[in-house]
Amino acid sequence: MKHLLTAAALFAATPAPAQDQMTVLLDWFINPDHGPLIIAEELGYFAEQALEVEIIPPADPSAPPRLVAAGQADLAISYQPNLHLQVQEGLPLVRVGTLVATPLSCLLVLADGPIETPADLAGRTIGFSVAGVEEAVLSAVLGTHGVGLDEIDLVNVNFSLSPSLMSGQVDAVIGAFRNFELNQMDIEGVPGRCFYLEEEGVPSYDELIYVANPDRMDTDMIARFLTATELATQYIVNNPEASWEIFSGTSAELQDELNARAWVDTLPRFALRPAALDAGRYARFEAFLVESGMIETANPVEAIAIDVTAQ
């Protein structure tokens, strides 16, 4: 027994391995889209990768990529479509991983409103939240229905996408998430209807991605971060109800019908291989932006997105 106690005392006195500290800026307030990060934290997957991760919601949803470019955080969650424009602007940013691997954004209207097809938006007002590729996306969607961008008005409604639509401030919103705003409107008794961008002339893309500053990033640390979120995603897919209890248990604000519905709708969209890169997807979207006139010349994929595990 004496030997056991001595061994236990020595083990307890052994310092834990040093952890690398990371700061991750979210794209929005914490919601089911961020499930893998929260589960990775709660189940200790970050700690297993010798990481201490600080997860920060933004005050301004457009700010995180620029803060990462300025070296004020290690990673930001952003959107593939916007990344293409930011790289064109010269911001030092590159995609290093994927969080949500399918489009979530849609063109959202009232289900029982006057907009039956995008053609009906001629002369109407469309709200948006984060400035970026809305013009190219709307040009593609509306163009398939014979409507020009000069025939609509764009209004920045910031965080208030569905509220501005439900209140009649705008006739449609671009950038609403089908897993969130659609559920929110249905719960409030004002159902909406989505026109899905990838079915309306816009190339499919990764909705939520992790971006880093290529001149400052620690690829080994990011690879470990992606390993942790991959393990968390596997746990979520294998244990949807248990993972929801863990996720929602982190905040009383998450314990409502809206987040419970959004959790179910988001599960099939998480990237099962967050480090993996679909180069063709990025090349096609870059070509789409050239064709739309948003950018003049296409950048090579490696200037926009990389697989850090292959570096």
C-alpha positions as CSV (number, residue, x, y, z in Angstrom):
1,M,0.0,0.0,0.0
2,K,2.9,2.3,0.8
3,H,4.3,1.8,-2.7
4,L,1.0,2.5,-4.2
5,L,0.5,5.8,-2.3
6,T,4.0,6.9,-3.2
7,A,3.4,6.2,-6.9
8,A,0.0,8.0,-6.7
9,A,1.7,11.0,-5.1
10,L,4.4,11.1,-7.7
11,F,1.8,10.9,-10.5
12,A,-0.3,13.7,-9.0
13,A,2.8,15.9,-8.8
14,T,3.7,15.3,-12.4
15,P,2.8,18.5,-14.3
16,A,0.2,18.2,-17.1
17,P,1.5,18.7,-20.6
18,A,1.6,22.4,-21.7
19,Q,-1.4,23.4,-23.8
20,D,-1.2,25.7,-26.8
21,Q,-3.7,28.6,-26.5
22,M,-5.9,29.4,-29.5
23,T,-8.5,32.0,-30.1
24,V,-11.4,31.2,-32.5
25,L,-13.8,34.0,-33.6
26,L,-17.3,32.8,-34.5
27,D,-19.4,34.2,-37.3
28,W,-22.5,34.7,-35.2
29,F,-23.7,34.2,-31.7
30,I,-23.3,30.6,-30.5
31,N,-25.9,28.3,-32.2
32,P,-26.1,24.7,-33.5
33,D,-23.8,25.6,-36.4
34,H,-21.0,25.6,-33.9
35,G,-21.8,22.2,-32.4
36,P,-18.4,20.5,-33.2
37,L,-16.5,23.3,-31.4
38,I,-18.7,23.2,-28.3
39,I,-18.7,19.4,-28.1
40,A,-14.9,19.3,-28.7
41,E,-14.5,21.6,-25.7
42,E,-17.0,19.8,-23.5
43,L,-15.8,16.3,-24.2
44,G,-12.1,17.2,-23.8
45,Y,-11.1,16.6,-27.4
46,F,-9.3,20.0,-27.5
47,A,-7.5,19.2,-24.3
48,E,-6.4,15.8,-25.7
49,Q,-4.8,17.7,-28.5
50,A,-2.9,19.9,-26.0
51,L,-5.1,22.9,-26.9
52,E,-6.8,25.5,-24.8
53,V,-9.4,27.1,-27.2
54,E,-11.1,30.4,-26.5
55,I,-14.3,30.7,-28.5
56,I,-15.6,34.3,-29.0
57,P,-18.9,35.4,-30.6
58,P,-18.5,38.6,-32.6
59,A,-19.9,42.0,-31.9
60,D,-19.9,42.7,-35.6
61,P,-20.5,39.6,-37.8
62,S,-18.3,41.0,-40.6
63,A,-15.3,41.6,-38.4
64,P,-13.8,38.2,-37.6
65,P,-11.9,37.5,-40.9
66,R,-10.4,41.0,-40.8
67,L,-9.3,40.5,-37.2
68,V,-7.6,37.2,-38.1
69,A,-5.9,38.9,-41.1
70,A,-4.6,41.5,-38.6
71,G,-3.2,38.8,-36.3
72,Q,-5.7,39.4,-33.5
73,A,-7.0,35.8,-33.5
74,D,-5.8,32.4,-34.8
75,L,-8.9,31.3,-36.6
76,A,-12.3,32.8,-37.7
77,I,-15.4,31.1,-38.8
78,S,-16.4,32.6,-42.1
79,Y,-18.1,31.9,-45.4
80,Q,-16.5,30.4,-48.5
81,P,-18.2,32.9,-50.9
82,N,-16.9,35.9,-48.9
83,L,-13.4,34.4,-48.7
84,H,-13.0,34.6,-52.4
85,L,-13.6,38.4,-52.4
86,Q,-11.4,38.9,-49.3
87,V,-8.5,37.2,-51.0
88,Q,-9.1,39.4,-54.1
89,E,-9.0,42.4,-51.8
90,G,-5.5,41.3,-50.7
91,L,-6.4,40.2,-47.2
92,P,-4.0,37.6,-45.9
93,L,-6.5,34.8,-45.4
94,V,-6.8,31.2,-46.4
95,R,-9.3,28.4,-45.8
96,V,-7.8,25.8,-43.5
97,G,-10.8,23.7,-42.7
98,T,-14.5,23.3,-43.1
99,L,-17.3,23.4,-40.5
100,V,-20.5,23.1,-42.5
101,A,-19.9,21.5,-45.9
102,T,-23.2,22.4,-47.7
103,P,-24.9,25.7,-48.4
104,L,-27.2,26.9,-45.6
105,S,-27.9,30.3,-47.0
106,C,-31.0,30.9,-49.0
107,L,-33.2,33.6,-50.4
108,L,-36.0,33.7,-47.9
109,V,-39.6,35.1,-48.4
110,L,-42.9,34.8,-46.6
111,A,-44.6,31.5,-47.3
112,D,-48.0,33.2,-47.8
113,G,-46.6,36.4,-49.2
114,P,-46.7,37.9,-52.7
115,I,-43.4,36.4,-53.8
116,E,-44.1,33.1,-55.5
117,T,-40.9,33.0,-57.5
118,P,-37.7,35.1,-57.6
119,A,-39.2,36.9,-60.6
120,D,-41.7,38.6,-58.3
121,L,-38.9,40.4,-56.5
122,A,-38.6,43.0,-59.3
123,G,-39.1,46.4,-57.7
124,R,-38.9,44.9,-54.2
125,T,-36.5,45.3,-51.3
126,I,-34.1,42.5,-50.1
127,G,-32.3,42.6,-46.8
128,F,-28.8,41.2,-46.1
129,S,-26.5,40.8,-43.1
130,V,-22.9,40.4,-44.0
131,A,-21.7,42.3,-47.1
132,G,-19.9,40.3,-49.6
133,V,-21.1,38.2,-52.6
134,E,-24.8,39.2,-52.3
135,E,-24.7,41.0,-55.6
136,A,-23.2,38.0,-57.5
137,V,-25.5,35.5,-55.8
138,L,-28.6,37.6,-56.3
139,S,-27.6,38.4,-59.9
140,A,-27.4,34.7,-60.6
141,V,-30.6,33.8,-58.8
142,L,-32.6,36.7,-60.2
143,G,-31.0,36.4,-63.6
144,T,-32.4,32.9,-64.1
145,H,-35.9,34.6,-63.7
146,G,-35.3,37.6,-65.9
147,V,-34.7,40.1,-63.1
148,G,-31.7,42.5,-63.0
149,L,-29.9,43.7,-59.9
150,D,-30.9,47.3,-60.8
151,E,-34.5,46.3,-60.3
152,I,-34.2,45.6,-56.6
153,D,-33.1,47.5,-53.5
154,L,-30.5,46.0,-51.1
155,V,-30.8,47.0,-47.4
156,N,-28.4,46.0,-44.5
157,V,-30.5,44.6,-41.7
158,N,-27.5,43.3,-39.7
159,F,-28.6,40.5,-37.3
160,S,-32.3,41.0,-38.0
161,L,-32.9,38.8,-41.1
162,S,-36.1,37.1,-40.2
163,P,-37.5,39.9,-38.0
164,S,-37.1,42.4,-40.8
165,L,-38.9,40.0,-43.2
166,M,-41.7,39.2,-40.7
167,S,-42.2,42.9,-39.9
168,G,-42.6,43.8,-43.6
169,Q,-39.4,46.0,-43.5
170,V,-38.2,44.0,-46.5
171,D,-39.8,41.7,-49.1
172,A,-37.0,39.0,-48.9
173,V,-33.7,38.4,-47.2
174,I,-30.5,36.9,-48.6
175,G,-28.2,35.0,-46.3
176,A,-30.9,33.5,-44.0
177,F,-30.0,30.0,-42.9
178,R,-32.4,27.3,-43.8
179,N,-31.7,25.5,-40.6
180,F,-32.3,28.5,-38.4
181,E,-34.5,31.3,-39.8
182,L,-37.0,28.9,-41.4
183,N,-37.5,27.3,-38.0
184,Q,-37.6,30.6,-36.2
185,M,-40.4,31.9,-38.5
186,D,-42.4,28.7,-38.3
187,I,-42.3,28.8,-34.5
188,E,-43.4,32.4,-34.5
189,G,-46.4,31.5,-36.7
190,V,-45.1,33.4,-39.7
191,P,-43.8,30.6,-41.9
192,G,-41.2,31.3,-44.6
193,R,-40.1,29.7,-47.8
194,C,-36.5,29.3,-49.1
195,F,-35.3,29.5,-52.6
196,Y,-32.2,27.4,-52.4
197,L,-29.2,29.1,-54.0
198,E,-27.6,25.9,-55.3
199,E,-30.8,25.1,-57.1
200,E,-31.0,28.6,-58.6
201,G,-27.8,29.0,-60.6
202,V,-25.2,29.4,-57.8
203,P,-22.4,26.8,-57.6
204,S,-22.5,24.7,-54.4
205,Y,-20.0,25.7,-51.8
206,D,-18.8,25.2,-48.2
207,E,-21.1,27.4,-46.0
208,L,-18.9,27.7,-42.9
209,I,-15.1,27.5,-43.0
210,Y,-12.2,28.2,-40.8
211,V,-9.9,30.9,-42.1
212,A,-6.4,31.8,-40.9
213,N,-3.6,34.2,-41.8
214,P,-1.2,32.2,-43.9
215,D,1.7,34.3,-42.8
216,R,1.1,33.8,-39.1
217,M,-0.7,30.5,-38.7
218,D,0.7,27.5,-36.9
219,T,-0.3,24.6,-39.2
220,D,0.5,21.9,-36.5
221,M,-1.8,23.6,-34.0
222,I,-4.6,24.1,-36.6
223,A,-4.2,20.4,-37.6
224,R,-4.7,19.4,-34.0
225,F,-7.7,21.7,-33.7
226,L,-9.3,20.1,-36.8
227,T,-8.6,16.6,-35.4
228,A,-10.5,17.6,-32.3
229,T,-13.5,18.9,-34.2
230,E,-13.5,15.8,-36.4
231,L,-13.8,13.6,-33.3
232,A,-16.5,15.9,-32.0
233,T,-18.4,15.7,-35.3
234,Q,-18.2,11.9,-35.3
235,Y,-19.6,11.9,-31.7
236,I,-22.5,14.2,-32.8
237,V,-23.4,12.0,-35.7
238,N,-23.2,8.8,-33.7
239,N,-25.0,10.3,-30.6
240,P,-27.3,13.0,-31.8
241,E,-29.5,13.1,-28.7
242,A,-26.7,12.9,-26.2
243,S,-24.7,15.5,-28.1
244,W,-27.7,17.9,-28.0
245,E,-28.0,17.5,-24.3
246,I,-24.3,18.3,-23.9
247,F,-24.5,21.3,-26.3
248,S,-27.7,22.8,-24.9
249,G,-26.4,22.2,-21.4
250,T,-23.7,24.9,-21.8
251,S,-26.2,27.8,-21.9
252,A,-29.8,28.3,-20.8
253,E,-30.3,30.4,-24.0
254,L,-29.8,27.3,-26.1
255,Q,-32.5,25.3,-24.4
256,D,-35.4,26.2,-26.6
257,E,-37.4,24.8,-29.4
258,L,-35.6,26.9,-32.1
259,N,-32.2,25.5,-31.2
260,A,-33.5,22.0,-30.8
261,R,-35.0,22.1,-34.3
262,A,-31.9,23.7,-35.8
263,W,-29.7,21.1,-34.1
264,V,-31.5,18.3,-36.0
265,D,-31.5,20.1,-39.3
266,T,-27.7,20.9,-39.0
267,L,-26.4,17.4,-38.2
268,P,-26.3,16.1,-41.7
269,R,-24.4,19.2,-42.9
270,F,-21.3,19.2,-40.6
271,A,-18.1,18.4,-42.4
272,L,-17.1,14.8,-41.5
273,R,-13.6,15.5,-42.7
274,P,-13.0,19.1,-41.7
275,A,-9.4,19.2,-43.0
276,A,-10.2,17.7,-46.4
277,L,-10.3,20.2,-49.3
278,D,-12.5,19.9,-52.4
279,A,-10.3,22.0,-54.8
280,G,-12.8,21.8,-57.6
281,R,-15.5,23.4,-55.5
282,Y,-13.3,26.4,-54.9
283,A,-12.2,26.6,-58.5
284,R,-15.8,26.6,-59.7
285,F,-16.9,29.3,-57.3
286,E,-13.9,31.5,-58.3
287,A,-14.9,31.0,-62.0
288,F,-18.5,31.9,-61.0
289,L,-17.3,35.2,-59.5
290,V,-15.3,36.0,-62.6
291,E,-18.3,35.3,-64.9
292,S,-20.5,37.4,-62.7
293,G,-18.1,40.4,-62.9
294,M,-17.4,40.5,-59.2
295,I,-13.7,39.8,-59.8
296,E,-11.5,40.3,-62.9
297,T,-9.2,37.3,-62.8
298,A,-9.3,34.0,-61.0
299,N,-6.8,33.2,-58.3
300,P,-5.3,29.6,-58.1
301,V,-7.1,27.4,-55.5
302,E,-4.0,27.3,-53.3
303,A,-4.2,31.0,-52.8
304,I,-7.7,30.6,-51.4
305,A,-7.8,27.2,-49.6
306,I,-5.4,24.6,-48.4
307,D,-5.3,21.3,-46.6
308,V,-3.1,21.9,-43.5
309,T,-2.6,18.2,-43.0
310,A,-0.8,18.0,-46.4
311,Q,1.5,20.9,-45.7
